[in-house]
């Protein structure tokens, strides 16, 4: 049975219900890829439990252990994007082989990487702006060290902006 698209805007409860319905109907279409993602994501933890030593902690950024961990993350990301593509195909009522889903997942990796880098740049710039604002207020003698009130005064405009963004993005 095909997934029915929305023909008009829906509320949050209806969106959650339709998402759960989609996941229930598509469960057997994505379970194999989900198991592969789970196994790939938990290999480092299993190795830590099996050998009692973390191969990834305290190493240099380009050590073989750290690079292997990055490769495992990329493999997991490939399978995760294949799951998302498989759900897309399920919604569009097109049936593709798992091989095609994985190839599509591999093609999506550069876009995902760019999106992650852009998001990281935005969050770091917001953090820098907030810290600079706090440092400016501190240098002007407008903040006190013994109270939580200055931190709240600095954070309030940013929290209000974040709230407005979330409201406009998800409840519009």
C-alpha positions as CSV (number, residue, x, y, z in Angstrom):
1,X,0.0,0.0,0.0
2,X,1.4,3.4,-1.0
3,X,2.0,6.2,1.4
4,X,-0.6,9.0,1.0
5,X,0.8,12.5,0.7
6,X,-0.7,15.5,2.5
7,X,-3.1,17.6,0.4
8,X,-3.3,20.4,2.9
9,X,-1.3,21.8,5.8
10,X,-1.4,19.7,8.9
11,X,-0.8,20.2,12.6
12,X,2.1,18.7,14.7
13,X,0.0,15.8,16.0
14,X,-1.1,14.9,12.5
15,X,2.5,15.1,11.2
16,X,3.8,12.9,14.0
17,X,1.0,10.4,13.3
18,X,1.7,10.3,9.6
19,X,5.5,10.0,10.2
20,X,4.9,7.0,12.5
21,X,2.5,5.5,9.9
22,X,5.3,5.9,7.3
23,X,7.9,4.3,9.5
24,X,5.5,1.4,10.3
25,X,4.7,0.7,6.6
26,X,8.3,1.1,5.4
27,X,9.9,-0.9,8.3
28,X,10.5,-4.0,6.3
29,X,11.9,-2.0,3.4
30,X,14.6,-0.4,5.5
31,X,15.4,-3.0,8.2
32,X,18.4,-4.5,6.4
33,X,20.0,-1.2,5.9
34,X,19.2,-0.2,9.4
35,X,20.9,-3.3,10.8
36,X,24.0,-2.5,8.7
37,X,24.1,1.0,10.1
38,X,23.7,-0.3,13.6
39,X,26.5,-2.8,13.2
40,X,28.8,-0.2,11.6
41,X,28.1,2.4,14.2
42,X,28.8,0.0,17.1
43,X,32.0,-1.6,15.9
44,X,34.2,0.8,17.8
45,X,32.3,0.2,21.1
46,X,32.4,-3.6,20.6
47,X,36.2,-3.4,20.1
48,X,36.6,-1.3,23.2
49,X,34.6,-3.8,25.2
50,X,36.4,-6.8,23.7
51,X,39.9,-5.6,24.2
52,X,39.5,-3.2,27.1
53,X,41.4,-0.5,25.3
54,X,40.1,2.4,23.3
55,X,41.9,2.5,20.0
56,X,40.6,5.9,19.2
57,X,41.1,8.0,22.3
58,X,44.2,10.0,22.8
59,X,45.6,9.5,19.3
60,X,46.7,12.1,16.8
61,X,44.2,13.3,14.2
62,X,45.9,11.3,11.4
63,X,46.7,8.1,13.2
64,X,45.5,4.8,11.7
65,X,43.0,4.3,14.5
66,X,41.4,7.7,14.1
67,X,41.3,7.4,10.2
68,X,39.7,4.0,10.6
69,X,37.1,5.5,12.9
70,X,36.4,8.2,10.2
71,X,36.0,5.5,7.5
72,X,33.5,3.7,9.7
73,X,31.6,6.9,10.2
74,X,31.5,7.5,6.4
75,X,30.3,3.9,5.8
76,X,27.5,4.4,8.4
77,X,26.6,7.7,6.8
78,X,26.4,6.0,3.4
79,X,24.0,3.4,4.7
80,X,22.0,6.0,6.6
81,X,21.6,8.1,3.4
82,X,20.6,4.9,1.6
83,X,17.8,4.4,4.2
84,X,16.6,8.0,3.6
85,X,16.6,7.4,-0.1
86,X,14.8,4.1,0.3
87,X,12.1,5.9,2.3
88,X,11.9,8.4,-0.5
89,X,11.4,5.7,-3.0
90,X,8.8,4.1,-0.8
91,X,6.8,7.3,-0.7
92,X,7.1,7.8,-4.5
93,X,6.2,4.1,-5.1
94,X,9.3,3.2,-7.0
95,X,11.2,0.1,-6.2
96,X,15.0,0.0,-6.5
97,X,17.5,-2.6,-5.5
98,X,19.6,-2.2,-2.4
99,X,22.6,-1.8,-4.6
100,X,21.0,1.3,-6.3
101,X,20.1,2.7,-2.9
102,X,23.7,2.4,-1.6
103,X,25.1,3.9,-4.8
104,X,22.7,6.8,-4.4
105,X,23.8,7.1,-0.7
106,X,27.4,7.3,-1.9
107,X,26.6,10.1,-4.3
108,X,24.8,12.1,-1.5
109,X,27.9,12.0,0.8
110,X,29.6,15.2,-0.6
111,X,26.3,17.1,-0.3
112,X,25.9,15.9,3.3
113,X,29.5,16.8,4.1
114,X,29.0,20.4,2.7
115,X,25.8,20.8,4.7
116,X,27.6,19.7,7.9
117,X,30.5,22.1,7.3
118,X,28.0,25.0,6.6
119,X,26.1,24.2,9.8
120,X,29.3,24.1,11.8
121,X,30.4,27.4,10.4
122,X,27.1,29.0,11.3
123,X,27.1,27.6,14.8
124,X,30.7,28.6,15.4
125,X,30.0,32.1,14.1
126,X,27.0,32.4,16.5
127,X,29.2,31.2,19.4
128,X,31.9,33.8,18.4
129,X,29.3,36.6,18.3
130,X,27.9,35.6,21.7
131,X,31.4,35.4,23.2
132,X,32.4,38.7,21.7
133,X,29.3,40.4,23.0
134,X,30.0,39.0,26.5
135,X,33.7,40.1,26.3
136,X,32.6,43.6,25.2
137,X,30.1,43.9,28.1
138,X,32.8,42.6,30.5
139,X,35.4,45.1,29.2
140,X,32.9,47.9,29.7
141,X,32.2,46.9,33.3
142,X,28.6,46.0,32.6
143,X,28.8,42.5,34.0
144,X,29.3,41.1,37.5
145,X,31.2,37.9,38.2
146,X,29.2,36.7,41.2
147,X,25.8,36.4,39.6
148,X,24.1,34.3,36.9
149,X,22.1,37.4,35.8
150,X,24.8,38.7,33.4
151,X,24.9,35.4,31.6
152,X,21.1,35.4,31.3
153,X,21.3,39.0,30.0
154,X,23.8,38.1,27.3
155,X,22.0,34.9,26.3
156,X,18.5,36.2,26.3
157,X,18.6,38.0,22.9
158,X,20.1,34.9,21.3
159,X,17.6,32.6,22.9
160,X,14.7,34.8,21.7
161,X,16.1,34.8,18.2
162,X,16.5,31.0,18.3
163,X,12.9,30.7,19.5
164,X,11.6,32.9,16.7
165,X,13.6,30.9,14.2
166,X,12.3,27.6,15.5
167,X,8.7,28.9,15.6
168,X,8.9,30.2,12.0
169,X,10.7,27.1,10.7
170,X,8.5,24.4,12.2
171,X,5.2,26.0,13.1
172,X,4.7,28.2,10.1
